[in-house]
Amino acid sequence: MSQTRRNFLRKMGAGAGMSALFMSGSSTVALAGGNVRALAVAAQGAMPDDEVFWNKIREEFIIEKDLIMMNAANMTPTPKVVHETVIEHTRDMEMNCSFQNRGKYGDLTQKSREYIAGFLGADTDEIGFVRNTSEANNTVINGLDLGPDDEVLIWDQNHPCNNIAWHQRAERLGFKVVTVSTDKDLNTIDDLLRPFNEAINSKTKILAFSHVSNVTGTTLPAKEMTALAHTNDAKCLVDGAQTFGYMDIDLHDIGCDFYTSSGQKWILGPREASFVYVKKDAQAELWPNIVTVGWERSKANGAQKYESLGQRDDGRLWALGRAVEFHTMIGQAKIEARINYLTNRLTANMRAKIPHIQVLTEQAEGFNSGIFVGLIPNTNAPEAAKTIYEKYRISGAIGGRDDVLRVRLCPHIYNSAEQMDLIADYVAASV
């Protein structure tokens, strides 16, 4: 663990001490029922299969009672403390949008920046606020100087944004985009690294990949991938849309040059509030995409020069900091363990109750994630997808064409073990 992350955790405190954080800043929003202290204390001994504790966490969300939310890879509901913070500050702005009243958001936004940086083992001046991962990726893709003699190395399991945007940029600037494929069956890190090692060369300027693939749920070893890039004098862009809030991340330990993510996914934050991480020694090489009022001031503050976007919803940026507080109260390692427990239970049930399912998600320890992806052949895919949502109220990325149903299901801390059992029954009944 880097010193930056160690200092953050020490500063934020643990257990009952976390309760004070939810009363901090200008907001008086607390967790429902004033039970912050009890939950914070209980979290210290909570195990992944402790349904009593996790049901209490579930009470901090207002999800429809009959809805099984299983789409964390795309969008999550927010805990009450987060969405009530958004509501509070939206109302505040409607009541008084003067320069004078809006002045307080400078301090709140900076506090949120400090929380995110510490949570991820980064320095505060390495965090620039954007709206989502797509915008963050494009900040990097459009900000680097690349030419006809250069190559960019990407993964075929990247999110489309981290692939399509590179190809579009290549059409304009003339550099080459090289796509790497990895095998389905993995046993060692070397199995994953081998095709990248074979493809990288002296022309490679940047290696860009999803830390966890939204397509299959496969996890790439970010630290080793970064080392591979740096050994070959290339930069490294890690798309962390599926790891921020799911996995315990230490960016200084990973060593990557750029890291991007979204607030509305695993971190349980608000929509249109996220960040781009730009390591200090990479900032001189990355040009900002948008320059507007205030840029002359922001460019002296590291990665803030990449967030000169004009008017923005600063209340949402503060709410993103509150989401980080919420995670810190529970403990990111505990959240990851709970998600993995639920995903493994779901996977076992789906295999047992739908024998002909083709599971695309890598199951080897260390290469899997909180994302389950499977293909179910020999079914009426559109009708099955409709039934799964409308009759059984399962919300995931579920669809397909003709006779193959594609199912992507991603649990989070608002889900129960019982739901992991019911889902398999419901999907089996639909196909």
Secondary structure, DSSP 4 states (H G I P E B T S, - for coil): --HHHHHHHHHH--GGGGGGGGG-SS-----GGG-HHHHHHHHTT--TT-HHHHHHHHTTS---TT-EE-BTTT--PPPHHHHHHHHHHHHHHHH---HHHHTTHHHHHHHHHHHHHHHTT--GGGEEEESSHHHHHHHHHTTS---TT-EEEEETTS-THHHHHHHHHHHHH--EEEEE---SS--SHHHHHHHHHHH--TTEEEEEEESB-TTT-PBP-HHHHHHHHHHTT-EEEEE-TTTBTTB---HHHH--SEEEE-SSSTT---TT-EEEEE-GGGGGG---S---TTHHHHTTSGGGGG---SS--HHHHHHHHHHHHHHHHH-HHHHHHHHHHHHHHHHHHHHHH-TT-EE-S--STTT--S-EEEEE-SS-HHHHHHHHHHTT-EESEEEEETTEEEEEEB--TT--HHHHHHHHHHHHHH-
